């Protein structure tokens, strides 16, 4: 609700500015539809500015909700901003075409061309993000393109608003949009210059690369500067190996190490495409950079819970495993029921480790295989309410439920938990589709 309120405020504030008066006194009012179109333009600009905060890794913003929720919200509000921009242009094109002038950028006024550049760049930004895999864009190159389009789009939009001058001629309106511009530039400097520079002063070194079944590799890093501090089990960090932190080629991975067993950090990586296959082959001695911690998928949010239900799908086991590692380090004997869903047994990661954990923890692991071997005696198919009912005690309805895996699995299991009577505030999930 807080994120939604921020988006509503971003869109509605420009309309409040319009209603406060102070437009260009030399320009006569053109009616309510014209004012509405201007409000849409300002609202789209404010919503676009909000995207830089949503993707800026601001801990005060991501910690209460979880980074995956914030990034998903970023996707939807970006689509909303694009729709509002198109509506702003469409109203002018249909009902006020003379105000647009000629469309030829070599003949049009510069401020109008700037607006069209902003619109084209923002549409390209959204399209290349939504259809990145379909377009065959590699993750690292998409990040460069994404940043370039975002900077050009927002810069051109600011130039368009100030150049056109509708409702910005008054000094207080120019101060408002000047302040938005300064805040935007400050956020860019912080996230793209200062933060990477700070990372260069605290490099890490890969000291171990351990292979697991299913193609997963665990990289252990030791600090060569200041160690990471105050991370919670289940949180993640952005990891860059063998490249400068300015290169925009870092990836988010769960910190496997329990906070009690630092200062070294471990990250478990599965080669799922893009750059992850290269990372699994990282040699010992490679230099790395770590930016974190982020996320809120942690047992530490429920210190008074009597037990936990954990549900993992595929490589979504990594934050679950991190929380279990912390419980093991703390000798935490609260009961945990873990449902671990995978396609097949050879692709199921950390089986031996989970078996060993059952000796130290009050842990019950239920494997669910979509394609089980012929001699399989465990649960098979897809995880559903019937499977849960066979293994969950009645008292587990009031335990926190931690879910991590692909979005379809999260949706299906969340519905099953609701049918079981588990309230929303006891269902915590992390979707492994950040990028």
N, C-alpha and C positions, 0 to 999 in steps of 0.2 A: 504494500500500500504506500509506503514511503517513496519508493521509486516512481510509482504511478503519479503520486502527488507532485514530485519534482517535474515530471514531464508535462503535467497539466499546467503547472505554474509557468514553465518555460513557454508554452503556447499561449496562455492567457495574458501574461504580463504585457506583451506588445499591444494587445487590444486595449488594455488599461492605459498604456501610454498614448494611444491614439485618442481615447476618450478624454484624456486630460487636456487636450487642446495643444496649441503651440505649433501647428503646422505652418507651412509656408504661406504667409499672408497674401502673397502675389498670385496664388493659385486658387481659383474658385473651386468649391466642392462639386464633385461630379456624381454625387448620390451615394446611397447606402451600399450598393454592390461594389462600387469603386473602393469605398473605405474597407469593405470586407476583404477585397482582394489584397489591399495594402496590409491589412492585419494578418492575412495568411502568409504574405511574404516575410513580415517581421517574425511571425510565429515559427516559420520554417527555419529562419536564421537562428533563432534562439534554440530550437530543438537540435539543429546541427552543432551549435556550440556545446550543447550538453553532451554530445557524443565524445568529445575530447576528454571530458571528465570521466565518463563511463569507461573509457579504454585507457585512462592514464595511470592505472594501478594505484589509486589513492586508497590507502588502507582504511581510512575512516569511512569510505564509501563501500568497499568490498567486504569488509569484515562482518558487518551485521547480516549480510544476505548470502555471502558466498560468491566467489568470482564467477562461477559458471552462470548463476542467476543474473548477475550484472551484465555479463557478456550477451546472454540471450535477450535481456531487455534492450541492450544496445542494438541488436539486430532488428528487433521489432520497431523500436523508435526511429531507426534509420529509414525503414520502409515508410513509416508515417511521415517523416520529414520530407522524403521524396514525393509522396502523394500530395502533401500540402504545397510544395514548390510547384508541382505540375498544375495544381488547381489555381494557384496564383497566376501563373503564366496563361493558363487556359481561359480564365475569365477575361483577362486583358486582351487576349488574341481574338476572342469571339465578340465581346461587347465594346472594347475600347481599342481597337486595332490602331487608329491613328496615333495613340500615345506610345505605341511600340516603335513607331518609325519603320524604316526599312530594316530587313533582316540581314542584309549583306554587311558583314563586319567591317568592310573597307569603306562603307558609306555611312553606317550608323554612328550615333554618338557613342563615345567610348564607354560611358557609364552603362548604357543599355547593352553594349557588347559584353561588358564585364558580367552582367546578370545572366546572359545566355551562356557564357563560359562556365559560370558557377553551376547552372542547371545541368549542362551537358556532363561536367565532371562529376557531379553528385550522382546522376543517373548511372554513369559508367562505374562509379565506385560501388554502388549497390549491386548492379548487375554482375560485376566481376567477383563480388563477395558471395552472393547467393549461388552463382553457377561456377564457382572456382574450379571444382573438380571436373565438371562437365566441359569446361573450357580448357582443361589440361594445364592450368597454371600451377606451377610448383609453389609450395608454401612460402619459401623465402623470397621468391620474385613477386608473389602476390603482396607480401608485406611492404616491399618498396613501392609498388604501384599504389597500394591502398593509402600509404602515407602521403605520397606525392599528390594523388587526386584529392585527398582530404584538405591538404594545405592550400592547393590552388583553388579548390571550390570555395572554401571559407574566405580566403583572402579576396577572391573576386566578388563574392557576395557582399562583403563589407564595403568594398570599393563601389559596388553598384548602389547600395543603400545610401552612402554618403554622397555619391556623385549625383544621383537623381534628386535627392533633397526633399522628396515628399515626406512630410511629417518629421523631418530631421533638421529643418532650417533653424529652429530655436536652439539656443545655446545649451539648454538642459538636455535636450534630446541628443545632441551631438556628444555631450559628456557621457550620457548613458551608453551609447553605442561605442564611443571611444573606450569606455571602461571595459565593455565586453571584449573589444579587440585586445586591449592590454592584458586582460586575464587569459585570453586565448594564447597570446604570444608567451606569456609567463609559463603556462602549462606546457607548451611545446618545448621551451628551453629546459624546464625541469625534467620532463620525461625523456627527451631525446638528446640532451647534452649533459646536464648536471648529473643525473642519476647514472648514466653509463660511465662518466668520468669517475664518479665515486667507486664504481665497481672495479675500475682498473687499479685502484689503490688497494684492493682486497682480492687478489687472485686466489684460485684454488688449484690443487694438483691431483690428478687421478692416480690413486695408489693401488687400485684393484679393479679388475673387470671379471666378474663371475657369470658364467653361462648357466641358464636354467632350462628346463624342458619348456617346450612351446616357443622357443626362439627368444625368450626374454633374457636380457643381460642386466646385471646390477653393477653400477659404477659406484665405487667408494671414493670420496674426495676428502682430502685433508686441507685445512686452511693454511695459506701462506701469508695471510695478513690477519685481520680480525675475524674470529669465527662468527657464525650465525648465532644470534641470541634470541631467546624467548619464543621459539617456535612451539606450536602445539601439535600433538599427534594428529595425523590426517591432513595437515596443511601441505601446500606445494610451493615450489619456487621455480622461477624461470632460469633455465640452464643453457649456457652457451659454452661450447667446447672447441678449442683450437681457433677461435675467431675473436675479434675485438667485440666488446659489448656494444659498440656503436654500429655493428653490422646488421642489426635487426634480424638476426637469425637464431635467437634463443627460442626455447620450447618449454612449456610448462610440464613439470613432472612432480609427482608426490615425493615428499621426503620420507624415505622408508625408515630411517633411524629414529628410535625413540629419543625424545629430548634428554632423557637421563643418561644416554649413552653417546653423547657428543664428545668432542667437537666435530669429529668426522661426520660427513653426511653420505647417505646412500640413496641412489635413484635407480629404480627398476624400469627398464625401457623395452618395449616390444616393437620390432620393425614393422610398422603398419603403413609405411610409405613416406614420401617426401624425404625429410632428413633423418628420420629415426633409424633407418638401416645403417647409415654412416655412424651414428652415435653408438650403436651396439658394438661396433668394431674399434672403439676408441682405445688406443694403446696406453699402457701404464706410463705415467710421466707427462701426459698431455696437460696443458694448461686449461683451466676452466674458470667461468665467472658465474656467480650465483646472485640472483635478485629475489629476495623473499624475506620472510614467509608471507604467503597469502592464503586465503580460504578460511572456511569456518566449519569444515566437515570433521568434527572432532568430538571424542567422548568427553573432553574437558568442558563441553557446554552443558553436560548433564552430571554434575558431581554427586547428586543425590539419588540417581537412578538405581533401582534394585537389580537391573539387568539390561541386556541389549539384544535386539534382533538386528542382524546384519545381512544384507543381501547384495551379492556382487555378481556381475556379468562380465566374463572375459577378463581383460586387463583392468577392469574396474575393481579388481581385488586389491590393487596397490594401496589406495587410502584405507581400505578395510584392514589390510595387513599391517599398515603403519599404526593404526589404533590398537591392534592386537599386540604388536611389539611393545607398545607403551604399557599395556596392561601386564604383559609378561615381566617387563622391567620393574614394575611397581608391585609385583606379586598381588595383583588385583584379582580376587576370586569371585567377583560377581558373575552370574551365569550369562553366557553368550550363545545364541543359536545363530549359526552362519549358514545361509543358503548360497551355494556357489554354482552358478549356471554357466555351462560351456557347450560348445558344439560337440566336441569329442574328448576322449580321455587323453590322447597324446598332446593335445593343445591346452590341457589344464595345467596352469602354472602353480608352483609352490605347494604341490601336494604333500611332499615329505615334510616340509616345514610346518604346514598346518597340522599334520599328524603329530609332530613332535610337540607343538604348542598345546595339544590336548592333554599332555602329561602335566603341564605347568598351570594351565588355565581351566576354569570350569566351562569348557568350550565343546559344543556339539556341532560338527561340520556335516552338512548334508549336500552332497554333490548331485547336481541335476544335469544330465547329458541329453542333448538333442539327438545325437547319433551314437548311442552306446555300443560297446562291443557285445559279441554274442553271449559272453559269460557274465555280463553286467547284472548285478542284483540290486542296484540302488535305484534312485528315482530317475525317470527318463521323460523326454518330451520337453515342454516348456514349463517353467515355474508358474504355478497357479494357486488358487485358493485351496484346492484339495490337497496339494502337496504340503502347503503351509499348515493346514489343519492337522495333518498326521504327525507333525513334529513340534508344534508350538504349544507350550503349556498355556492354560487359561490366563495366568497372571501376566503373560507377556503382552497382553493388550495395552497395559499401562507403561510398558518399557519404551524407550526411544528406539526407533527403527531407522537404521542408517542404510541407504540404498546408493549404489554406485554402478554405473554401466551404461550401455547404449540407451538412447531416448525411448525406443519402443518397449524395452524391458522395464524401464522406470515407469512408463505410463501403465503398463499391464499390471505390474506388481502394486503400484499405488492404488489402482482400482480394487484389486483383491484385498488389500489391507483396509480400505474403506468399508468394503463389504463385511469384513471381519469385525468392524467396529472400532478400528484404530483412528483416533482423531488426527486432524491435519498437523497440529502442533507437535505431535510425536513422530512425524515422518520427515526425516531429513534426507535430501538426496543430492547427489552430485552427478551431472551428466558429463560423460567423457567425450564431448564433441565441442571443445572450446574453439578449435580452429578448423 
